[in-house]
Amino acid sequence: MCSARLLSVPFEYNPPPEMPRVVFEDDDLLVLDKPAGLLTVPGRGIRHADCLASRVQARYPSARIVHRLDMATSGLVVMALGREMERRLSIAFQQRLVDKRYVAVVAGRFEAQGDSIDLPLIVDWPNRPRQKVDLDLGKPSMTHYSVLEYDSASNASRVELRPVTGRSHQLRVHMMAIGHSILGDELYAEDAVRDAAPRLLLHAADLALPHPLDGRPLAFVSEPPF
């Protein structure tokens, strides 16, 4: 497991000013493309009140969060419109009926073209919001990955990540744990890997789910901006 730099300065929140792009909307749900640097839900204090939820709810008052992306992660997020759709979508996530595919650029070259990472995770309480692998107390966490390409000039690999579970920071910790930290990761990457990109190179690129009203399959794509 590679070492990671602990944050030693207060969290500075400077979210991008643009409204998240609406990828899809109907009477029951919204699918949005969240930019990197924007919280999904409010953080602590008035300075962290601006977030995906607040911006969307200003235009769609009945919109409700049913899942989250890390502030540093960009990509597809679904929001329910109304309490009943929130309940139905939450059940779909709990029953793992929602398929999510991420694209990341990570350090190093892989020996295998794909594999699964089965490492339990738990919050690292003295270093919150960091998470850590804990084989005794951690919650079961599973990620499938496959290598899309390798760039020898930068010694970095573009990978596809498919989380089975949805633990906080799961993809970031799992990739760090196998020695392939995500470029630009302020929390888990060693200095050289953190500084190799201006942002976390992790993007929620594909989202597929049954419509909460009638069950018809929905699928959405957002190309990575890196």
N, C-alpha and C positions, 0 to 999 in steps of 0.2 A: 504494500500500500504506500503510495507516495505521500509526502508531507504536504500540508496546505497552510497557507498564511492565515492567521486569525486576524479579523478586522480590528484595528487599533484606533480607528477614528469614528466619530459619530456618523450614523447613517445620514447621508445627504440625499434628499429626494428631489429630483428635478425631472418630473415626467414630461414626455413629449406633449406638445400642445394640441395635436390633431385629434379629432374624434375617431375612435376605432371604426374601421370600415365594416359596414353591414354586408355580410356575405349572403344572407338569406333571412327573410322574415315572412311570417304569416300570422294568423290570429293566435297562435299557440306558442311560438318560440322564435328566438332570434339566434343567428349564428354570426359571430363577430370575429374580426381579425385584430387581436390585441397587439399593439406595438411593444417592443422591448422597453423596459424602464417604467412601465405603468403598473401600479398595483391592481390586482383584481378586485379586492375589497379594501375598505379603509384600514390604514394602519393606526398606530397610537399617536394621538395628538392632532391638533387642527391642521398642522402642516402636511399631514399624511392622509387628509380626508379625500383629496382628489384621487379618483380611481376609476377603473372600468365601470364598476357598478353605478357610481354616482353620475358619471357622464351619460351612461345609457338611460338611467332612470329619469334624468332630466327631460329626455325625449320620449321615453316609454315608461310611464310611472308604474306600470304593473310588472316590470321586468324583475326577475329574481335569479340570483346566482345558484347554480346547482353543482358546479365544480370550479376549480381554480387553476391558474397557471402562476408560476413564480413571477415576481416582478421582472426579473431579468430575461424571462422566456417570452418569445413572441409566438403568435399563431392563433389557432381556432379555439373559440370558447362558445359554448351554447348557453343561452339564458332562457328560462321559462317566462311565459307571459301569464301571470295569475297563479294563485295558490294551488289550484288543482293540477295544472301542468307542471308546477314545481314538484308536487308529490309524485307524479308519474315519471318525470325525468329522473328524480332521485332514486326511484325504485329501479329504473333501467341501469343506472350506474351501479347500484348495489348488486344487481344480478349479473353484472358484467356483460350487458347487452350493447355497450358502447365500445366501439373499436377505435383506438387512438394510435396514430403513427407519428413519430417525431423524426426529424433529421438533425444531426449534430455533426460538428467537426471536432475531432478529438486528437490528442497527442499520440504520436507513434504509429507503428505498423502492427497489424494483427497477424498472428500465426494462422488462425482459422478464419474462414470467411463468415462464420456466424456461430452463435452459441446462445446459451441462456445463463443468466446470472441469478442465482437463488441465494440471496444473502439477507437475513432479517435486519430490520432497521429500527432504531430508537432515537429519540431526541437526545442530543448531547447537552444536558442541562447547564453545565458551567459555561458553555459556549453557544448558547442559543442565538440565532435560529438554526445553527448547524445540527445535522443529524449524523449518526454514526452506525456502523455495523456492530451488532451485538448478538453473538451466536446463542447466548443464553436467554436474554430478556427481550430481544428485538421482535417486532411483528413480522410475520412472513411477507416477503417482498420478492417479486419475480419480474425480470425484464428479459425479453428476447432481443437480440441484436443481429444485424447482418451488415457486412462491409460493402459499401457502394463503390468506393474508389480510394486509392492511396496516392498522395502527392509527395514524391520524394524530395522536391525542393524545400518544402516546409516540414517534412517528416510528420504529416498529419493525415488522418483518415476521415472520410465522410462516411457516416454510418446511419443506418435506419434503426430506430429504437421503438419497440412495441411493449409498453408496460402492461403486465397482467394485473398487478395491484396498483394502487394509487397513493403510495406513501409520499409524505412531504420530501421534496428534493431527491426522490428515488433515483431518477435517471442520473443526476449529477453525482450522487454518492456511489451508485453502482459502477459507473464508468471510472471514477477515481479509484475505487477499490480493486479494480482489475488492472490498474496501471495506465489508464487512458483517459485522463481528465479532459473535460470539455474546455476548448480554448475560450479565454475570456472569463473564466469562472472565478469570481472574486472570493468565494467562500472555500472552495475545495481544491483549486489548482495551485501547484507550486508557482513561484514568481514568473518564471520564463513562459510557462503555458498561459498563465493569467494575462500576461502582457502581450501575448501573440495576437490578440484580437481586441477591438475597441468595445466589444460587448460579449455577452455569453452567446456562443454559437449553438443555440438550441432553439428549435422551432417546431411547434405543433402543426404539422403539414397536412394531415388527413384526419377526418372525423366522420365516422359512420354510426348511425343509430336508428332505431325504429321511431317513427313519428309518435309522439305521446298520445295523440288522439285516436289514430286509426291503425297504427302499427306499420304503415308502409315504410320501406327502407329509404333512408336519406343518406347521402354521402357528399362530403365537401372537401375541397382541396385548396390549400394556400401554399404557393411556392415559397421556399425559404429565401429571405432577402440577403443571403450570403452564399 
